Amino acid sequence: MSCPLRAILNHGDENPRSTSNASQGLGRPPGASTRAPSMLTLATFSQQVEPASHDRPTVRFSIDKGKSCTAPAQKNTDAATTPLPSAPKSDPHEHQITFNNDGIFNRLLNHPELAFEMASHLDVDHLLALYSISREFHSLANSRFTTMMLSQALAKAPESLHVFPFRCYRSLCLRDPAMRRNEAKPNFQIRHVPGFQWLKMILFREHVVNGIVACLEKESLMLPAATTLTIKKIWFFMDLSTNKHRDALMRNTDYWTEEDIYVAHLFIMKLDMLLTCPMTGDGDLGLRKMLLGQRSLSTLLRVLRREDMRNTYEMMKMIVAWNYQRSDQQRQLDQPIFGVPANRIGMLQFEGWGRNPGTLFHQIDDVLVWESLRRGLDVPAHYLDMVFYGFVDKRTGLDIWTRDQKTKQEEEMEREARGEEEAVLGAEDDDDVSDGHESQIGDEKELDEEDDGDDE
């Protein structure tokens, strides 16, 4: 994320990020010294995000025992013989914590790199439980809290780490437990670091985005691999509460590339193909606009999984909360409609989700069209390719079989082959039974003739 994105969100408390790190959305204060990272896999990452201690350096003087701390004033002293205080040096053991060696876990904590590597394999709930229960791990994590959070995010949700930077979600951050200060702020305020709530948020969004793509592919609506990143950018766009910030974000070519715009149009096209019937539908796009007008894409996932909007009542409740316009009589009564409170009726369509009722939101599908026209992209020329994507191979012109379709076809072929085999085996069994029956009848006739001969 580049510098203009910081101005768009107006939530960050860190220094502006460097232009070289614009694509990653990470940076460090200019002039801040870097230190060795606490994990080998985060060598470059930690240098960008967690600089060395921001505490103001203190000059230490060595004072002999029994002597005064203040040296007497000397006149006409040679400058070469005047002792000068040494330059401030950062203490390498400033945040080093040593634990006793009772047990393998405490021995592991004496090696922070191994401890954080072990913690990266835990899920968030188990990590939070360990952080709350173990006093030793709590102290170690507090000394490198940013490194621990970012290593967890880098291991479990690398795309979401860069799409949803913690500096843009101040309410999900906390003050640095190590009391490191931000020198760019007045009075050297303690800096903010990502918290467990931010980590849970990006992991939840990672799960929701993967679920949306899986639901579309289950309906044979295939999407390119870059779709997950584009959907996350759409979600970040939906987090912005003003049209000014939304438009400025879309104009940021470092964040929204031309490829992202094409993939976003493809995703919306596939969503329309799922939500409308090609035979009986009238081409109404209101359902898609309502789902993309919510505050979160988790609503879209619940609808695709048939967990929400399963009947007319739930659909009307969502419509009322989105863009229903009350009559004068309903305003006077000021009563809930379909379970929606009176002060929230029709508020999702307005800027700030109701804080500015006079201005309609710029939705993502509309802003994508405006931005493609501003950049001179001929997106309508690719609409037919977007419709056929995942169905027809553009090079050969042959149908593309999805995994589910291949599985169904193989199962049908196996059933047909099994049925033919059972029919053949059944016919052979009938022949064997008939032959055995005829031979049995012939043997009985021979026995009867022998008995008659004996009687004579």
Solvent accessible surface area in square Angstrom, and as a share of the most:
residue,aa,sasa,rsa
1,M,5,0.02
2,S,6,0.04
3,C,47,0.28
4,P,74,0.47
5,L,0,0.00
6,R,33,0.12
7,A,80,0.62
8,I,8,0.04
9,L,10,0.05
10,N,121,0.62
11,H,100,0.45
12,G,22,0.21
13,D,9,0.05
14,E,26,0.12
15,N,22,0.11
16,P,93,0.59
17,R,5,0.02
18,S,49,0.32
19,T,113,0.66
20,S,100,0.65
21,N,24,0.13
22,A,8,0.06
23,S,95,0.61
24,Q,74,0.33
25,G,0,0.00
26,L,2,0.01
27,G,3,0.03
28,R,92,0.34
29,P,17,0.11
30,P,114,0.72
31,G,84,0.81
32,A,22,0.17
33,S,76,0.49
34,T,58,0.34
35,R,77,0.28
36,A,87,0.67
37,P,32,0.20
38,S,10,0.06
39,M,10,0.04
40,L,164,0.81
41,T,103,0.60
42,L,2,0.01
43,A,46,0.36
44,T,90,0.52
45,F,20,0.08
46,S,9,0.06
47,Q,71,0.32
48,Q,24,0.11
49,V,5,0.03
50,E,6,0.03
51,P,2,0.01
52,A,21,0.17
53,S,34,0.22
54,H,11,0.05
55,D,58,0.30
56,R,151,0.55
57,P,94,0.59
58,T,93,0.54
59,V,70,0.40
60,R,174,0.63
61,F,135,0.56
62,S,118,0.76
63,I,88,0.45
64,D,87,0.45
65,K,203,0.86
66,G,83,0.80
67,K,136,0.58
68,S,89,0.57
69,C,106,0.64
70,T,107,0.62
71,A,85,0.66
72,P,107,0.67
73,A,105,0.82
74,Q,130,0.58
75,K,184,0.78
76,N,163,0.83
77,T,60,0.35
78,D,87,0.45
79,A,86,0.67
80,A,92,0.71
81,T,97,0.56
82,T,56,0.33
83,P,121,0.76
84,L,150,0.74
85,P,77,0.49
86,S,78,0.50
87,A,72,0.56
88,P,72,0.45
89,K,167,0.71
90,S,99,0.64
91,D,65,0.34
92,P,116,0.73
93,H,121,0.54
94,E,79,0.35
95,H,39,0.18
96,Q,108,0.48
97,I,59,0.30
98,T,111,0.64
99,F,24,0.10
100,N,86,0.44
101,N,88,0.45
102,D,105,0.55
103,G,46,0.45
104,I,153,0.78
105,F,65,0.27
106,N,24,0.12
107,R,144,0.53
108,L,47,0.23
109,L,0,0.00
110,N,44,0.23
111,H,102,0.46
112,P,27,0.17
113,E,76,0.34
114,L,100,0.50
115,A,0,0.00
116,F,1,0.00
117,E,71,0.32
118,M,56,0.25
119,A,1,0.00
120,S,14,0.09
121,H,143,0.64
122,L,47,0.24
123,D,69,0.36
124,V,12,0.07
125,D,94,0.49
126,H,112,0.50
127,L,0,0.00
128,L,60,0.30
129,A,45,0.35
130,L,38,0.19
131,Y,31,0.12
132,S,83,0.53
133,I,145,0.74
134,S,17,0.11
135,R,198,0.72
136,E,56,0.25
137,F,0,0.00
138,H,68,0.30
139,S,41,0.27
140,L,2,0.01
141,A,0,0.00
142,N,30,0.15
143,S,8,0.05
144,R,43,0.16
145,F,2,0.01
146,T,3,0.02
147,T,6,0.04
148,M,1,0.00
149,M,0,0.00
150,L,3,0.01
151,S,6,0.04
152,Q,0,0.00
153,A,0,0.00
154,L,53,0.26
155,A,66,0.51
156,K,64,0.27
157,A,0,0.00
158,P,62,0.39
159,E,62,0.28
160,S,0,0.00
161,L,2,0.01
162,H,51,0.23
163,V,4,0.03
164,F,0,0.00
165,P,2,0.01
166,F,8,0.03
167,R,13,0.05
168,C,12,0.07
169,Y,30,0.12
170,R,89,0.33
171,S,99,0.64
172,L,42,0.21
173,C,21,0.12
174,L,67,0.33
175,R,120,0.44
176,D,2,0.01
177,P,46,0.29
178,A,21,0.16
179,M,103,0.46
180,R,1,0.00
181,R,88,0.32
182,N,4,0.02
183,E,94,0.42
184,A,57,0.44
185,K,67,0.28
186,P,90,0.57
187,N,137,0.70
188,F,64,0.27
189,Q,80,0.36
190,I,30,0.15
191,R,12,0.04
192,H,21,0.09
193,V,2,0.01
194,P,0,0.00
195,G,2,0.02
196,F,21,0.09
197,Q,115,0.51
198,W,0,0.00
199,L,0,0.00
200,K,84,0.36
201,M,28,0.13
202,I,0,0.00
203,L,37,0.18
204,F,105,0.44
205,R,26,0.10
206,E,32,0.14
207,H,103,0.46
208,V,1,0.01
209,V,0,0.00
210,N,74,0.38
211,G,6,0.06
212,I,0,0.00
213,V,18,0.10
214,A,57,0.44
215,C,21,0.12
216,L,0,0.00
217,E,61,0.27
218,K,151,0.64
219,E,85,0.38
220,S,22,0.14
221,L,10,0.05
222,M,53,0.23
223,L,15,0.07
224,P,35,0.22
225,A,102,0.79
226,A,36,0.28
227,T,1,0.01
228,T,29,0.17
229,L,54,0.27
230,T,0,0.00
231,I,0,0.00
232,K,1,0.00
233,K,20,0.09
234,I,1,0.00
235,W,3,0.01
236,F,2,0.01
237,F,0,0.00
238,M,5,0.02
239,D,37,0.19
240,L,10,0.05
241,S,28,0.18
242,T,42,0.24
243,N,13,0.06
244,K,148,0.63
245,H,37,0.17
246,R,12,0.05
247,D,25,0.13
248,A,36,0.28
249,L,0,0.00
250,M,1,0.00
251,R,125,0.46
252,N,12,0.06
253,T,80,0.47
254,D,82,0.43
255,Y,11,0.04
256,W,0,0.00
257,T,55,0.32
258,E,90,0.40
259,E,109,0.49
260,D,11,0.06
261,I,0,0.00
262,Y,59,0.23
263,V,15,0.08
264,A,0,0.00
265,H,18,0.08
266,L,14,0.07
267,F,1,0.00
268,I,14,0.07
269,M,40,0.18
270,K,0,0.00
271,L,0,0.00
272,D,20,0.10
273,M,60,0.27
274,L,46,0.23
275,L,37,0.19
276,T,42,0.24
277,C,60,0.36
278,P,127,0.80
279,M,169,0.75
280,T,118,0.69
281,G,40,0.38
282,D,130,0.67
283,G,54,0.52
284,D,94,0.49
285,L,73,0.36
286,G,29,0.28
287,L,55,0.27
288,R,21,0.08
289,K,58,0.25
290,M,6,0.03
291,L,0,0.00
292,L,5,0.02
293,G,11,0.10
294,Q,20,0.09
295,R,129,0.47
296,S,31,0.20
297,L,0,0.00
298,S,16,0.10
299,T,14,0.08
300,L,0,0.00
301,L,9,0.04
302,R,93,0.34
303,V,15,0.09
304,L,14,0.07
305,R,99,0.36
306,R,162,0.59
307,E,88,0.40
308,D,30,0.16
309,M,32,0.14
310,R,158,0.58
311,N,84,0.43
312,T,92,0.53
313,Y,116,0.44
314,E,35,0.16
315,M,71,0.32
316,M,61,0.27
317,K,90,0.38
318,M,21,0.09
319,I,53,0.27
320,V,2,0.01
321,A,23,0.18
322,W,29,0.10
323,N,53,0.27
324,Y,72,0.28
325,Q,108,0.48
326,R,48,0.18
327,S,59,0.38
328,D,108,0.56
329,Q,127,0.56
330,Q,57,0.25
331,R,124,0.45
332,Q,153,0.68
333,L,103,0.51
334,D,88,0.46
335,Q,108,0.48
336,P,89,0.56
337,I,31,0.15
338,F,80,0.33
339,G,52,0.50
340,V,8,0.05
341,P,71,0.45
342,A,15,0.12
343,N,111,0.57
344,R,92,0.34
345,I,7,0.03
346,G,1,0.01
347,M,38,0.17
348,L,26,0.13
349,Q,25,0.11
350,F,27,0.11
351,E,21,0.10
352,G,6,0.05
353,W,18,0.06
354,G,13,0.13
355,R,175,0.64
356,N,65,0.33
357,P,73,0.46
358,G,75,0.72
359,T,52,0.30
360,L,102,0.51
361,F,22,0.09
362,H,52,0.23
363,Q,20,0.09
364,I,2,0.01
365,D,11,0.06
366,D,53,0.28
367,V,5,0.03
368,L,0,0.00
369,V,66,0.38
370,W,123,0.43
371,E,7,0.03
372,S,5,0.03
373,L,124,0.62
374,R,132,0.48
375,R,49,0.18
376,G,64,0.62
377,L,23,0.11
378,D,88,0.46
379,V,2,0.01
380,P,77,0.49
381,A,68,0.52
382,H,77,0.35
383,Y,83,0.31
384,L,115,0.57
385,D,62,0.32
386,M,12,0.05
387,V,49,0.28
388,F,97,0.41
389,Y,88,0.34
390,G,8,0.08
391,F,67,0.28
392,V,53,0.31
393,D,34,0.17
394,K,168,0.71
395,R,216,0.79
396,T,87,0.51
397,G,51,0.49
398,L,122,0.61
399,D,101,0.52
400,I,71,0.36
401,W,125,0.44
402,T,11,0.06
403,R,204,0.74
404,D,63,0.33
405,Q,57,0.25
406,K,103,0.44
407,T,62,0.36
408,K,130,0.55
409,Q,73,0.32
410,E,101,0.45
411,E,80,0.36
412,E,88,0.39
413,M,114,0.51
414,E,98,0.44
415,R,132,0.48
416,E,112,0.50
417,A,59,0.46
418,R,120,0.44
419,G,37,0.35
420,E,118,0.53
421,E,105,0.47
422,E,107,0.48
423,A,68,0.53
424,V,85,0.49
425,L,90,0.45
426,G,31,0.30
427,A,55,0.43
428,E,89,0.40
429,D,81,0.42
430,D,96,0.50
431,D,84,0.44
432,D,93,0.48
433,V,106,0.61
434,S,52,0.34
435,D,86,0.45
436,G,39,0.37
437,H,108,0.48
438,E,118,0.53
439,S,65,0.42
440,Q,105,0.47
441,I,69,0.35
442,G,30,0.29
443,D,81,0.42
444,E,91,0.41
445,K,126,0.54
446,E,103,0.46
447,L,107,0.53
448,D,84,0.44
449,E,120,0.54
450,E,107,0.48
451,D,80,0.42
452,D,85,0.44
453,G,46,0.44
454,D,120,0.62
455,D,123,0.64
456,E,185,0.83
